[in-house]
Amino acid sequence: MIFSKKEEIVTPYTVEQCNSCKAISKRKFIRGDYVFKNTEPCKSCDGQTLIIKIFGETS
Ligand SMILES: [Zn+2]
């Protein structure tokens, strides 16, 4: 988990983009995710999907 201030919980999210159709999807961060990691094939075109961004949102 990522904490910004004391007792303020930030939920980490992962943004993935498909190399072929450029579709972007956002999902909750999963342990082991890092930027430029290849993830599961694209749901729409079966292309290679890459993590382009990881960020935190206060809930
Ligand atoms: Zn795609």
N, CA, C, O and the ligand as a Tripos MOL2 file, in Angstrom:
@<TRIPOS>MOLECULE
protein
  237   235    60     0     0
PROTEIN
NO_CHARGES

@<TRIPOS>ATOM
      1 N           0.8300   -1.2080    0.0000 N.3       1 MET1
      2 CA          0.0000    0.0000    0.0000 C.3       1 MET1
      3 C           0.8620    1.2550    0.0000 C.2       1 MET1
      4 O           2.0000    1.2650    0.4700 O.2       1 MET1
      5 N           0.2710    2.3060   -0.5460 N.am      2 ILE2
      6 CA          0.9720    3.5910   -0.5800 C.3       2 ILE2
      7 C           0.2340    4.5550    0.3510 C.2       2 ILE2
      8 O          -0.9900    4.6740    0.2820 O.2       2 ILE2
      9 N           0.9530    5.2210    1.1910 N.am      3 PHE3
     10 CA          0.3350    6.1750    2.0930 C.3       3 PHE3
     11 C           0.8730    7.5680    1.8030 C.2       3 PHE3
     12 O           2.0810    7.7610    1.6660 O.2       3 PHE3
     13 N          -0.0130    8.5190    1.7110 N.am      4 SER4
     14 CA          0.4460    9.8850    1.5020 C.3       4 SER4
     15 C           0.6820   10.5410    2.8530 C.2       4 SER4
     16 O           1.8230   10.7410    3.2690 O.2       4 SER4
     17 N          -0.4170   10.8760    3.5380 N.am      5 LYS5
     18 CA         -0.2870   11.4280    4.8750 C.3       5 LYS5
     19 C          -0.6170   10.3380    5.8850 C.2       5 LYS5
     20 O          -1.0150    9.2340    5.5140 O.2       5 LYS5
     21 N          -0.4540   10.6470    7.1150 N.am      6 LYS6
     22 CA         -0.7850    9.7220    8.1840 C.3       6 LYS6
     23 C          -2.2620    9.3310    8.0990 C.2       6 LYS6
     24 O          -3.1430   10.1900    8.0790 O.2       6 LYS6
     25 N          -2.5110    8.0450    8.0500 N.am      7 GLU7
     26 CA         -3.8600    7.4890    8.0940 C.3       7 GLU7
     27 C          -4.7290    7.8500    6.8930 C.2       7 GLU7
     28 O          -5.9320    7.5890    6.8980 O.2       7 GLU7
     29 N          -4.1330    8.4440    5.8760 N.am      8 GLU8
     30 CA         -4.8990    8.6840    4.6600 C.3       8 GLU8
     31 C          -4.4990    7.6340    3.6410 C.2       8 GLU8
     32 O          -3.3650    7.6140    3.1640 O.2       8 GLU8
     33 N          -5.4320    6.7730    3.3150 N.am      9 ILE9
     34 CA         -5.0940    5.6520    2.4410 C.3       9 ILE9
     35 C          -5.2970    6.0300    0.9810 C.2       9 ILE9
     36 O          -6.3490    6.5360    0.5910 O.2       9 ILE9
     37 N          -4.2690    5.7720    0.1880 N.am     10 VAL10
     38 CA         -4.3380    6.0150   -1.2410 C.3      10 VAL10
     39 C          -4.4550    4.6700   -1.9510 C.2      10 VAL10
     40 O          -3.6540    3.7640   -1.7260 O.2      10 VAL10
     41 N          -5.4480    4.5560   -2.7970 N.am     11 THR11
     42 CA         -5.6110    3.3240   -3.5650 C.3      11 THR11
     43 C          -4.8170    3.4260   -4.8500 C.2      11 THR11
     44 O          -5.0540    4.3290   -5.6520 O.2      11 THR11
     45 N          -3.8760    2.5130   -5.0610 N.am     12 PRO12
     46 CA         -3.0880    2.5720   -6.2840 C.3      12 PRO12
     47 C          -3.8210    1.9740   -7.4790 C.2      12 PRO12
     48 O          -4.4760    0.9380   -7.3670 O.2      12 PRO12
     49 N          -3.7020    2.6360   -8.6160 N.am     13 TYR13
     50 CA         -4.2960    2.1550   -9.8570 C.3      13 TYR13
     51 C          -3.2150    1.9580  -10.9130 C.2      13 TYR13
     52 O          -2.1590    2.5900  -10.8810 O.2      13 TYR13
     53 N          -3.5090    1.0740  -11.8360 N.am     14 THR14
     54 CA         -2.6050    0.7880  -12.9430 C.3      14 THR14
     55 C          -3.3240    1.1240  -14.2380 C.2      14 THR14
     56 O          -4.4820    0.7500  -14.4220 O.2      14 THR14
     57 N          -2.6380    1.8340  -15.1460 N.am     15 VAL15
     58 CA         -3.2160    2.1480  -16.4460 C.3      15 VAL15
     59 C          -2.4330    1.3880  -17.5150 C.2      15 VAL15
     60 O          -1.2080    1.4810  -17.5920 O.2      15 VAL15
     61 N          -3.1550    0.6420  -18.3280 N.am     16 GLU16
     62 CA         -2.5340   -0.1520  -19.3790 C.3      16 GLU16
     63 C          -2.9490    0.3770  -20.7440 C.2      16 GLU16
     64 O          -4.0630    0.8720  -20.9170 O.2      16 GLU16
     65 N          -2.0490    0.2690  -21.7080 N.am     17 GLN17
     66 CA         -2.4010    0.6550  -23.0700 C.3      17 GLN17
     67 C          -1.9740   -0.4270  -24.0390 C.2      17 GLN17
     68 O          -0.8940   -1.0060  -23.9190 O.2      17 GLN17
     69 N          -2.8560   -0.6920  -25.0160 N.am     18 CYS18
     70 CA         -2.5660   -1.6820  -26.0470 C.3      18 CYS18
     71 C          -1.6630   -1.0550  -27.1040 C.2      18 CYS18
     72 O          -1.9040    0.0670  -27.5490 O.2      18 CYS18
     73 N          -0.6420   -1.7730  -27.4950 N.am     19 ASN19
     74 CA          0.3000   -1.2880  -28.5040 C.3      19 ASN19
     75 C          -0.3270   -1.2100  -29.8870 C.2      19 ASN19
     76 O           0.0880   -0.3930  -30.7090 O.2      19 ASN19
     77 N          -1.3080   -2.0400  -30.1520 N.am     20 SER20
     78 CA         -1.8930   -2.1100  -31.4870 C.3      20 SER20
     79 C          -3.0500   -1.1270  -31.6660 C.2      20 SER20
     80 O          -3.0100   -0.2790  -32.5580 O.2      20 SER20
     81 N          -4.0880   -1.2360  -30.8170 N.am     21 CYS21
     82 CA         -5.2690   -0.3930  -31.0230 C.3      21 CYS21
     83 C          -5.2840    0.8160  -30.1000 C.2      21 CYS21
     84 O          -6.1990    1.6370  -30.1710 O.2      21 CYS21
     85 N          -4.2810    0.9350  -29.2330 N.am     22 LYS22
     86 CA         -4.1210    2.0840  -28.3370 C.3      22 LYS22
     87 C          -5.2280    2.2100  -27.3020 C.2      22 LYS22
     88 O          -5.3920    3.2640  -26.6870 O.2      22 LYS22
     89 N          -5.9690    1.1610  -27.1130 N.am     23 ALA23
     90 CA         -7.0210    1.1810  -26.0960 C.3      23 ALA23
     91 C          -6.3900    1.2850  -24.7090 C.2      23 ALA23
     92 O          -5.4140    0.5990  -24.4040 O.2      23 ALA23
     93 N          -6.9580    2.1470  -23.8830 N.am     24 ILE24
     94 CA         -6.4340    2.3540  -22.5400 C.3      24 ILE24
     95 C          -7.4130    1.7950  -21.5250 C.2      24 ILE24
     96 O          -8.6170    2.0380  -21.6110 O.2      24 ILE24
     97 N          -6.8960    1.0510  -20.5710 N.am     25 SER25
     98 CA         -7.7770    0.5550  -19.5190 C.3      25 SER25
     99 C          -7.1460    0.8030  -18.1620 C.2      25 SER25
    100 O          -5.9290    0.7310  -17.9960 O.2      25 SER25
    101 N          -7.9910    1.0910  -17.2120 N.am     26 LYS26
    102 CA         -7.5420    1.3700  -15.8520 C.3      26 LYS26
    103 C          -8.0850    0.2930  -14.9360 C.2      26 LYS26
    104 O          -9.2520   -0.0890  -15.0260 O.2      26 LYS26
    105 N          -7.2340   -0.1870  -14.0630 N.am     27 ARG27
    106 CA         -7.6750   -1.1960  -13.0930 C.3      27 ARG27
    107 C          -6.9120   -0.9830  -11.8050 C.2      27 ARG27
    108 O          -5.9480   -0.2180  -11.7510 O.2      27 ARG27
    109 N          -7.3560   -1.6670  -10.7740 N.am     28 LYS28
    110 CA         -6.6380   -1.5620   -9.5080 C.3      28 LYS28
    111 C          -5.2560   -2.1770   -9.6380 C.2      28 LYS28
    112 O          -5.0590   -3.1730  -10.3350 O.2      28 LYS28
    113 N          -4.3210   -1.5680   -8.9610 N.am     29 PHE29
    114 CA         -2.9400   -2.0470   -8.9450 C.3      29 PHE29
    115 C          -2.8670   -3.4510   -8.3670 C.2      29 PHE29
    116 O          -3.5010   -3.7550   -7.3560 O.2      29 PHE29
    117 N          -2.1020   -4.2830   -9.0060 N.am     30 ILE30
    118 CA         -1.8450   -5.6240   -8.4970 C.3      30 ILE30
    119 C          -0.3650   -5.7150   -8.1580 C.2      30 ILE30
    120 O           0.4810   -5.2160   -8.9000 O.2      30 ILE30
    121 N          -0.0600   -6.3480   -7.0480 N.am     31 ARG31
    122 CA          1.3280   -6.4980   -6.6230 C.3      31 ARG31
    123 C           2.1810   -7.0610   -7.7720 C.2      31 ARG31
    124 O           1.8150   -8.0530   -8.4020 O.2      31 ARG31
    125 N           3.2990   -6.4220   -8.0260 N.am     32 GLY32
    126 CA          4.1670   -6.8800   -9.1100 C.3      32 GLY32
    127 C           4.0600   -6.0070  -10.3560 C.2      32 GLY32
    128 O           4.8670   -6.1270  -11.2780 O.2      32 GLY32
    129 N           3.0440   -5.1170  -10.3790 N.am     33 ASP33
    130 CA          2.9010   -4.2080  -11.5150 C.3      33 ASP33
    131 C           4.0140   -3.1640  -11.5090 C.2      33 ASP33
    132 O           4.4130   -2.6770  -10.4510 O.2      33 ASP33
    133 N           4.5070   -2.8270  -12.6920 N.am     34 TYR34
    134 CA          5.4450   -1.7140  -12.8210 C.3      34 TYR34
    135 C           5.3020   -1.1380  -14.2190 C.2      34 TYR34
    136 O           4.8210   -1.8060  -15.1340 O.2      34 TYR34
    137 N           5.7290    0.1200  -14.3760 N.am     35 VAL35
    138 CA          5.5850    0.8070  -15.6540 C.3      35 VAL35
    139 C           6.4270    0.1000  -16.7230 C.2      35 VAL35
    140 O           7.5680   -0.2870  -16.4730 O.2      35 VAL35
    141 N           5.8570   -0.0560  -17.8900 N.am     36 PHE36
    142 CA          6.4460   -0.7200  -19.0690 C.3      36 PHE36
    143 C           6.4390   -2.2400  -18.9710 C.2      36 PHE36
    144 O           7.0510   -2.9270  -19.7890 O.2      36 PHE36
    145 N           5.7430   -2.7570  -17.9680 N.am     37 LYS37
    146 CA          5.5960   -4.2090  -17.8840 C.3      37 LYS37
    147 C           4.5570   -4.6700  -18.9130 C.2      37 LYS37
    148 O           3.5160   -4.0340  -19.0770 O.2      37 LYS37
    149 N           4.8420   -5.7610  -19.5930 N.am     38 ASN38
    150 CA          3.8720   -6.3530  -20.5130 C.3      38 ASN38
    151 C           2.8240   -7.1040  -19.6960 C.2      38 ASN38
    152 O           3.1600   -7.9210  -18.8390 O.2      38 ASN38
    153 N           1.5740   -6.8240  -19.9680 N.am     39 THR39
    154 CA          0.5230   -7.5220  -19.2240 C.3      39 THR39
    155 C          -0.2930   -8.4000  -20.1660 C.2      39 THR39
    156 O           0.1720   -8.7800  -21.2400 O.2      39 THR39
    157 N          -1.5000   -8.7120  -19.7530 N.am     40 GLU40
    158 CA         -2.3360   -9.6230  -20.5320 C.3      40 GLU40
    159 C          -2.6700   -9.0510  -21.9070 C.2      40 GLU40
    160 O          -2.7380   -7.8330  -22.0700 O.2      40 GLU40
    161 N          -2.8800   -9.9270  -22.9040 N.am     41 PRO41
    162 CA         -3.2400   -9.4520  -24.2430 C.3      41 PRO41
    163 C          -4.5040   -8.6000  -24.2240 C.2      41 PRO41
    164 O          -5.3940   -8.7950  -23.3970 O.2      41 PRO41
    165 N          -4.5600   -7.6570  -25.1510 N.am     42 CYS42
    166 CA         -5.6870   -6.7280  -25.2680 C.3      42 CYS42
    167 C          -6.9960   -7.4970  -25.4670 C.2      42 CYS42
    168 O          -7.0580   -8.4910  -26.1910 O.2      42 CYS42
    169 N          -8.0460   -6.9930  -24.7910 N.am     43 LYS43
    170 CA         -9.3360   -7.6820  -24.8740 C.3      43 LYS43
    171 C         -10.0010   -7.4560  -26.2310 C.2      43 LYS43
    172 O         -10.7650   -8.3020  -26.6950 O.2      43 LYS43
    173 N          -9.7140   -6.3180  -26.8710 N.am     44 SER44
    174 CA        -10.3990   -6.0490  -28.1370 C.3      44 SER44
    175 C          -9.6450   -6.5830  -29.3510 C.2      44 SER44
    176 O         -10.2780   -7.0720  -30.2860 O.2      44 SER44
    177 N          -8.2990   -6.5050  -29.3690 N.am     45 CYS45
    178 CA         -7.5930   -6.8970  -30.5920 C.3      45 CYS45
    179 C          -6.5310   -7.9710  -30.3560 C.2      45 CYS45
    180 O          -5.8640   -8.3970  -31.2990 O.2      45 CYS45
    181 N          -6.3690   -8.4130  -29.1010 N.am     46 ASP46
    182 CA         -5.3860   -9.4380  -28.7860 C.3      46 ASP46
    183 C          -3.9420   -8.9580  -28.9340 C.2      46 ASP46
    184 O          -3.0120   -9.7640  -28.9610 O.2      46 ASP46
    185 N          -3.7650   -7.6400  -29.0290 N.am     47 GLY47
    186 CA         -2.4270   -7.0710  -29.1390 C.3      47 GLY47
    187 C          -1.6930   -7.0680  -27.8060 C.2      47 GLY47
    188 O          -2.2540   -7.4370  -26.7750 O.2      47 GLY47
    189 N          -0.4350   -6.6490  -27.8390 N.am     48 GLN48
    190 CA          0.3820   -6.5900  -26.6230 C.3      48 GLN48
    191 C           0.0120   -5.3670  -25.8030 C.2      48 GLN48
    192 O          -0.0110   -4.2440  -26.3070 O.2      48 GLN48
    193 N          -0.2710   -5.5990  -24.5510 N.am     49 THR49
    194 CA         -0.6480   -4.5060  -23.6560 C.3      49 THR49
    195 C           0.4760   -4.2190  -22.6720 C.2      49 THR49
    196 O           1.1430   -5.1230  -22.1680 O.2      49 THR49
    197 N           0.6620   -2.9280  -22.4180 N.am     50 LEU50
    198 CA          1.7900   -2.4560  -21.6300 C.3      50 LEU50
    199 C           1.2760   -1.5340  -20.5340 C.2      50 LEU50
    200 O           0.3460   -0.7590  -20.7570 O.2      50 LEU50
    201 N           1.8730   -1.6130  -19.3610 N.am     51 ILE51
    202 CA          1.5070   -0.6560  -18.3090 C.3      51 ILE51
    203 C           2.1840    0.6720  -18.6200 C.2      51 ILE51
    204 O           3.4030    0.7360  -18.7760 O.2      51 ILE51
    205 N           1.3790    1.7360  -18.7080 N.am     52 ILE52
    206 CA          1.9550    3.0360  -19.0530 C.3      52 ILE52
    207 C           2.0030    3.9680  -17.8530 C.2      52 ILE52
    208 O           2.7220    4.9670  -17.8660 O.2      52 ILE52
    209 N           1.2410    3.6440  -16.8200 N.am     53 LYS53
    210 CA          1.1780    4.5730  -15.6950 C.3      53 LYS53
    211 C           0.6700    3.8600  -14.4580 C.2      53 LYS53
    212 O          -0.2060    2.9980  -14.5310 O.2      53 LYS53
    213 N           1.2390    4.2350  -13.3140 N.am     54 ILE54
    214 CA          0.7230    3.7730  -12.0350 C.3      54 ILE54
    215 C           0.5390    5.0030  -11.1600 C.2      54 ILE54
    216 O           1.4610    5.8040  -11.0040 O.2      54 ILE54
    217 N          -0.6360    5.1500  -10.5970 N.am     55 PHE55
    218 CA         -0.8820    6.3430   -9.8000 C.3      55 PHE55
    219 C          -1.7790    6.0040   -8.6190 C.2      55 PHE55
    220 O          -2.3890    4.9360   -8.5720 O.2      55 PHE55
    221 N          -1.8520    6.9240   -7.6700 N.am     56 GLY56
    222 CA         -2.6830    6.6960   -6.4960 C.3      56 GLY56
    223 C          -3.8150    7.6960   -6.4250 C.2      56 GLY56
    224 O          -3.6640    8.8570   -6.8040 O.2      56 GLY56
    225 N          -4.9530    7.2300   -5.9320 N.am     57 GLU57
    226 CA         -6.1250    8.0820   -5.7600 C.3      57 GLU57
    227 C          -6.5960    7.9530   -4.3250 C.2      57 GLU57
    228 O          -6.7070    6.8490   -3.7920 O.2      57 GLU57
    229 N          -6.8720    9.0910   -3.7050 N.am     58 THR58
    230 CA         -7.4140    9.0100   -2.3470 C.3      58 THR58
    231 C          -8.8700    8.5920   -2.4230 C.2      58 THR58
    232 O          -9.6370    9.1190   -3.2290 O.2      58 THR58
    233 N          -9.2400    7.6560   -1.5920 N.am     59 SER59
    234 CA        -10.6270    7.1760   -1.6680 C.3      59 SER59
    235 C         -11.5170    7.8940   -0.6770 C.2      59 SER59
    236 O         -12.7140    7.6140   -0.6070 O.2      59 SER59
    237 ZN         -5.8190   -3.6680  -28.6950 Zn       60 ZN60
@<TRIPOS>BOND
     1     1     2 1
     2     2     3 1
     3     3     4 2
     4     3     5 am
     5     5     6 1
     6     6     7 1
     7     7     8 2
     8     7     9 am
     9     9    10 1
    10    10    11 1
    11    11    12 2
    12    11    13 am
    13    13    14 1
    14    14    15 1
    15    15    16 2
    16    15    17 am
    17    17    18 1
    18    18    19 1
    19    19    20 2
    20    19    21 am
    21    21    22 1
    22    22    23 1
    23    23    24 2
    24    23    25 am
    25    25    26 1
    26    26    27 1
    27    27    28 2
    28    27    29 am
    29    29    30 1
    30    30    31 1
    31    31    32 2
    32    31    33 am
    33    33    34 1
    34    34    35 1
    35    35    36 2
    36    35    37 am
    37    37    38 1
    38    38    39 1
    39    39    40 2
    40    39    41 am
    41    41    42 1
    42    42    43 1
    43    43    44 2
    44    43    45 am
    45    45    46 1
    46    46    47 1
    47    47    48 2
    48    47    49 am
    49    49    50 1
    50    50    51 1
    51    51    52 2
    52    51    53 am
    53    53    54 1
    54    54    55 1
    55    55    56 2
    56    55    57 am
    57    57    58 1
    58    58    59 1
    59    59    60 2
    60    59    61 am
    61    61    62 1
    62    62    63 1
    63    63    64 2
    64    63    65 am
    65    65    66 1
    66    66    67 1
    67    67    68 2
    68    67    69 am
    69    69    70 1
    70    70    71 1
    71    71    72 2
    72    71    73 am
    73    73    74 1
    74    74    75 1
    75    75    76 2
    76    75    77 am
    77    77    78 1
    78    78    79 1
    79    79    80 2
    80    79    81 am
    81    81    82 1
    82    82    83 1
    83    83    84 2
    84    83    85 am
    85    85    86 1
    86    86    87 1
    87    87    88 2
    88    87    89 am
    89    89    90 1
    90    90    91 1
    91    91    92 2
    92    91    93 am
    93    93    94 1
    94    94    95 1
    95    95    96 2
    96    95    97 am
    97    97    98 1
    98    98    99 1
    99    99   100 2
   100    99   101 am
   101   101   102 1
   102   102   103 1
   103   103   104 2
   104   103   105 am
   105   105   106 1
   106   106   107 1
   107   107   108 2
   108   107   109 am
   109   109   110 1
   110   110   111 1
   111   111   112 2
   112   111   113 am
   113   113   114 1
   114   114   115 1
   115   115   116 2
   116   115   117 am
   117   117   118 1
   118   118   119 1
   119   119   120 2
   120   119   121 am
   121   121   122 1
   122   122   123 1
   123   123   124 2
   124   123   125 am
   125   125   126 1
   126   126   127 1
   127   127   128 2
   128   127   129 am
   129   129   130 1
   130   130   131 1
   131   131   132 2
   132   131   133 am
   133   133   134 1
   134   134   135 1
   135   135   136 2
   136   135   137 am
   137   137   138 1
   138   138   139 1
   139   139   140 2
   140   139   141 am
   141   141   142 1
   142   142   143 1
   143   143   144 2
   144   143   145 am
   145   145   146 1
   146   146   147 1
   147   147   148 2
   148   147   149 am
   149   149   150 1
   150   150   151 1
   151   151   152 2
   152   151   153 am
   153   153   154 1
   154   154   155 1
   155   155   156 2
   156   155   157 am
   157   157   158 1
   158   158   159 1
   159   159   160 2
   160   159   161 am
   161   161   162 1
   162   162   163 1
   163   163   164 2
   164   163   165 am
   165   165   166 1
   166   166   167 1
   167   167   168 2
   168   167   169 am
   169   169   170 1
   170   170   171 1
   171   171   172 2
   172   171   173 am
   173   173   174 1
   174   174   175 1
   175   175   176 2
   176   175   177 am
   177   177   178 1
   178   178   179 1
   179   179   180 2
   180   179   181 am
   181   181   182 1
   182   182   183 1
   183   183   184 2
   184   183   185 am
   185   185   186 1
   186   186   187 1
   187   187   188 2
   188   187   189 am
   189   189   190 1
   190   190   191 1
   191   191   192 2
   192   191   193 am
   193   193   194 1
   194   194   195 1
   195   195   196 2
   196   195   197 am
   197   197   198 1
   198   198   199 1
   199   199   200 2
   200   199   201 am
   201   201   202 1
   202   202   203 1
   203   203   204 2
   204   203   205 am
   205   205   206 1
   206   206   207 1
   207   207   208 2
   208   207   209 am
   209   209   210 1
   210   210   211 1
   211   211   212 2
   212   211   213 am
   213   213   214 1
   214   214   215 1
   215   215   216 2
   216   215   217 am
   217   217   218 1
   218   218   219 1
   219   219   220 2
   220   219   221 am
   221   221   222 1
   222   222   223 1
   223   223   224 2
   224   223   225 am
   225   225   226 1
   226   226   227 1
   227   227   228 2
   228   227   229 am
   229   229   230 1
   230   230   231 1
   231   231   232 2
   232   231   233 am
   233   233   234 1
   234   234   235 1
   235   235   236 2
@<TRIPOS>SUBSTRUCTURE
     1 MET1         2 RESIDUE 1 A MET
     2 ILE2         6 RESIDUE 1 A ILE
     3 PHE3        10 RESIDUE 1 A PHE
     4 SER4        14 RESIDUE 1 A SER
     5 LYS5        18 RESIDUE 1 A LYS
     6 LYS6        22 RESIDUE 1 A LYS
     7 GLU7        26 RESIDUE 1 A GLU
     8 GLU8        30 RESIDUE 1 A GLU
     9 ILE9        34 RESIDUE 1 A ILE
    10 VAL10       38 RESIDUE 1 A VAL
    11 THR11       42 RESIDUE 1 A THR
    12 PRO12       46 RESIDUE 1 A PRO
    13 TYR13       50 RESIDUE 1 A TYR
    14 THR14       54 RESIDUE 1 A THR
    15 VAL15       58 RESIDUE 1 A VAL
    16 GLU16       62 RESIDUE 1 A GLU
    17 GLN17       66 RESIDUE 1 A GLN
    18 CYS18       70 RESIDUE 1 A CYS
    19 ASN19       74 RESIDUE 1 A ASN
    20 SER20       78 RESIDUE 1 A SER
    21 CYS21       82 RESIDUE 1 A CYS
    22 LYS22       86 RESIDUE 1 A LYS
    23 ALA23       90 RESIDUE 1 A ALA
    24 ILE24       94 RESIDUE 1 A ILE
    25 SER25       98 RESIDUE 1 A SER
    26 LYS26      102 RESIDUE 1 A LYS
    27 ARG27      106 RESIDUE 1 A ARG
    28 LYS28      110 RESIDUE 1 A LYS
    29 PHE29      114 RESIDUE 1 A PHE
    30 ILE30      118 RESIDUE 1 A ILE
    31 ARG31      122 RESIDUE 1 A ARG
    32 GLY32      126 RESIDUE 1 A GLY
    33 ASP33      130 RESIDUE 1 A ASP
    34 TYR34      134 RESIDUE 1 A TYR
    35 VAL35      138 RESIDUE 1 A VAL
    36 PHE36      142 RESIDUE 1 A PHE
    37 LYS37      146 RESIDUE 1 A LYS
    38 ASN38      150 RESIDUE 1 A ASN
    39 THR39      154 RESIDUE 1 A THR
    40 GLU40      158 RESIDUE 1 A GLU
    41 PRO41      162 RESIDUE 1 A PRO
    42 CYS42      166 RESIDUE 1 A CYS
    43 LYS43      170 RESIDUE 1 A LYS
    44 SER44      174 RESIDUE 1 A SER
    45 CYS45      178 RESIDUE 1 A CYS
    46 ASP46      182 RESIDUE 1 A ASP
    47 GLY47      186 RESIDUE 1 A GLY
    48 GLN48      190 RESIDUE 1 A GLN
    49 THR49      194 RESIDUE 1 A THR
    50 LEU50      198 RESIDUE 1 A LEU
    51 ILE51      202 RESIDUE 1 A ILE
    52 ILE52      206 RESIDUE 1 A ILE
    53 LYS53      210 RESIDUE 1 A LYS
    54 ILE54      214 RESIDUE 1 A ILE
    55 PHE55      218 RESIDUE 1 A PHE
    56 GLY56      222 RESIDUE 1 A GLY
    57 GLU57      226 RESIDUE 1 A GLU
    58 THR58      230 RESIDUE 1 A THR
    59 SER59      234 RESIDUE 1 A SER
    60 ZN60       237 GROUP 0 **** ****
